[in-house]
């Protein structure tokens, strides 16, 4: 753990994910893991007789990152680098690792299952679809903003630029139930 913490990139994985920075994280990630949780387990001797669980928990950090983030995103690539660094450390300190099963050692990296890969693919497809909609909506909004700006800059629009003053137009709000003006539209955009 101390070796990993020397890497400044590990700061991203020191504490639980703040959902305000990662919306929907806990809807997608069912087994959250971070270095502070692992350190607490180390201090309470959870891993004393189970080195494999320690390795699985550290690898869970990377799996969660791969599952939530898009491949090729900075954080995804950072997790890959840190995972490689961790696996190298496990190999380096392998003499301290006790085998639990003759066929499988604790130094074997945990891989993302096919089911999790499919979840990632589905999430990526949904995100790409949302991105296309946002991009299309952004282009539409830019067009609307341009139209509103053109109208506001036309001197004939002066009476329609701001909300109607009830003192200047008595009874207006009894007749007009949904008042609208250019500044209100512009604020919506």
CORDA-V278358 format. One record per pair of residues at least 12 apart in sequence whose ideal C-beta (glycine too) atoms are under 10 Angstrom apart, sorted by the first residue. I is the first residue (numbers start at 1). J is the second residue. D is the distance in Angstrom with one decimal. If there is no record, write none. Layout:
BEGIN
((I;J;D) (I;J;D))
END
This chain:
BEGIN
((1;35;6.8) (1;38;6.7) (1;39;6.3) (1;42;6.8) (1;54;9.0) (1;58;8.2) (1;86;9.7) (1;89;9.5) (2;39;9.9) (3;85;8.1) (3;86;8.6) (3;88;9.5) (3;89;5.3) (3;92;8.6) (3;93;8.7) (4;35;7.3) (4;38;9.7) (4;58;7.8) (4;61;9.7) (4;82;6.9) (4;85;6.9) (4;86;6.1) (4;89;7.1) (5;35;7.2) (5;39;9.2) (6;85;9.7) (7;78;9.4) (7;81;8.4) (7;82;6.6) (7;85;6.5) (7;86;9.7) (9;74;9.7) (9;75;9.2) (9;77;9.8) (9;78;4.9) (9;79;8.8) (9;81;6.9) (9;82;6.1) (9;85;9.0) (10;35;6.8) (10;61;9.5) (10;78;9.0) (10;82;6.3) (10;85;9.0) (10;86;9.6) (11;35;9.3) (12;34;9.5) (12;35;9.7) (12;61;9.6) (12;65;8.4) (12;74;9.4) (12;75;6.3) (12;78;6.4) (12;79;8.2) (12;82;8.6) (13;33;8.6) (13;34;5.8) (13;35;5.5) (13;36;9.3) (13;38;9.6) (13;58;9.3) (13;61;5.1) (13;62;8.5) (13;64;9.1) (13;65;7.5) (13;75;9.2) (13;78;8.7) (13;79;7.6) (13;82;7.2) (14;34;6.4) (14;35;4.8) (14;36;6.0) (14;37;10.0) (14;38;10.0) (14;39;9.0) (14;61;10.0) (15;34;5.5) (15;35;7.6) (15;36;5.2) (15;37;8.8) (16;32;6.2) (16;33;8.9) (16;34;5.2) (16;36;7.3) (16;37;7.3) (17;29;7.5) (17;32;6.6) (17;33;9.8) (17;34;7.3) (17;64;8.0) (17;65;9.3) (17;68;8.0) (22;68;6.7) (22;69;8.6) (22;75;9.4) (24;68;8.5) (24;123;9.6) (25;64;8.5) (25;67;9.8) (25;68;5.8) (25;69;9.9) (26;68;9.8) (27;68;9.9) (28;64;8.6) (28;67;6.4) (28;68;5.5) (28;119;7.8) (28;120;9.6) (28;123;6.8) (29;60;9.4) (29;63;9.0) (29;64;4.9) (29;65;9.2) (29;67;6.4) (29;68;5.9) (30;64;9.2) (30;67;9.4) (31;57;9.3) (31;60;6.0) (31;63;8.3) (31;64;7.2) (31;67;9.8) (32;60;8.4) (32;61;9.1) (32;64;6.5) (32;68;10.0) (33;56;9.3) (33;57;5.7) (33;58;7.9) (33;59;8.8) (33;60;4.0) (33;61;5.0) (33;62;9.2) (33;63;8.4) (33;64;6.2) (33;65;9.8) (34;57;9.7) (34;60;9.4) (34;61;6.4) (34;64;8.9) (35;57;9.6) (35;58;8.2) (35;61;7.1) (37;57;7.6) (37;60;9.5) (37;61;9.1) (38;54;7.2) (38;57;5.3) (38;58;6.3) (38;60;9.0) (38;61;8.0) (41;53;8.3) (41;54;7.7) (41;57;6.9) (42;54;7.6) (42;57;9.7) (49;98;8.7) (49;100;9.3) (50;98;9.5) (50;100;7.7) (50;106;9.0) (51;90;9.2) (51;93;9.7) (51;96;7.8) (51;97;5.2) (51;98;6.2) (51;99;9.2) (51;100;7.9) (51;105;9.6) (51;106;4.8) (51;107;9.3) (52;97;8.3) (52;98;9.0) (52;99;8.9) (52;100;5.4) (52;101;8.5) (52;104;8.2) (52;105;8.4) (52;106;4.3) (52;107;9.4) (52;108;9.0) (52;110;9.5) (53;100;9.4) (53;106;8.9) (54;90;9.5) (54;97;9.4) (54;106;7.9) (55;86;8.3) (55;87;9.0) (55;90;6.2) (55;97;8.2) (55;105;9.6) (55;106;5.2) (55;107;7.4) (55;108;8.3) (55;109;8.3) (55;110;7.2) (56;106;8.8) (56;110;5.8) (57;110;9.7) (58;82;9.2) (58;83;8.6) (58;86;5.7) (58;87;9.6) (58;89;9.5) (58;90;8.6) (58;110;8.9) (59;83;7.1) (59;86;7.6) (59;87;8.7) (59;90;9.6) (59;108;9.9) (59;109;6.6) (59;110;3.9) (59;111;8.7) (59;112;9.5) (60;110;7.7) (61;79;7.4) (61;82;8.1) (61;83;8.4) (61;86;8.9) (62;76;9.5) (62;78;9.8) (62;79;4.7) (62;80;7.5) (62;81;10.0) (62;82;6.9) (62;83;4.3) (62;84;9.6) (62;86;7.8) (62;87;9.8) (62;109;9.1) (62;110;8.3) (62;112;8.8) (63;79;8.9) (63;83;9.1) (63;110;7.0) (63;111;8.7) (63;112;5.7) (63;113;9.0) (63;116;6.9) (63;120;9.9) (64;79;8.7) (64;116;9.9) (65;77;9.9) (65;78;8.0) (65;79;3.9) (65;80;8.7) (65;82;8.9) (65;83;8.8) (66;79;6.5) (66;80;8.1) (66;83;8.9) (66;112;5.9) (66;116;8.0) (66;117;8.9) (66;120;6.6) (67;112;7.5) (67;116;6.0) (67;117;9.1) (67;119;6.4) (67;120;5.7) (67;123;7.6) (68;120;8.8) (68;123;7.9) (69;120;9.2) (69;123;9.5) (69;124;9.8) (69;127;9.9) (70;120;8.9) (70;123;8.5) (70;124;6.1) (70;127;6.6) (70;128;8.9) (70;131;9.9) (71;120;7.9) (71;121;10.0) (71;124;7.5) (83;109;7.3) (83;110;9.4) (84;109;9.1) (86;109;8.6) (87;107;7.6) (87;108;9.1) (87;109;5.2) (87;110;9.8) (89;107;9.8) (90;105;9.4) (90;106;7.3) (90;107;4.6) (90;108;8.9) (90;109;8.1) (91;107;5.7) (91;109;9.9) (92;107;9.7) (93;107;8.8) (94;106;8.3) (94;107;5.2) (141;188;9.8) (141;189;5.8) (142;189;9.1) (144;185;8.4) (144;186;9.4) (144;188;9.1) (144;189;5.6) (145;185;9.8) (145;186;7.6) (145;189;5.1) (147;185;9.7) (147;189;9.7) (148;182;6.3) (148;183;9.3) (148;185;5.8) (148;186;5.2) (148;188;9.4) (148;189;6.6) (149;182;9.6) (149;186;7.9) (149;189;9.8) (151;182;6.2) (151;185;9.0) (151;186;9.5) (152;182;5.3) (152;183;8.0) (152;185;9.4) (152;186;7.0) (157;181;9.7) (157;182;6.2) (158;182;9.8) (159;181;9.2) (159;182;9.9) (160;180;8.8) (160;181;5.8) (160;182;5.4) (160;183;9.1) (160;185;9.7) (161;181;6.5) (161;182;4.9) (161;183;5.8) (161;184;9.9) (161;186;9.1) (162;181;5.7) (162;182;7.9) (162;183;5.4) (162;184;8.7) (163;179;6.5) (163;180;8.6) (163;181;5.0) (163;182;9.9) (163;183;7.3) (163;184;6.7) (164;176;7.7) (164;179;6.1) (164;180;9.6) (164;181;7.2) (166;179;9.9))
END
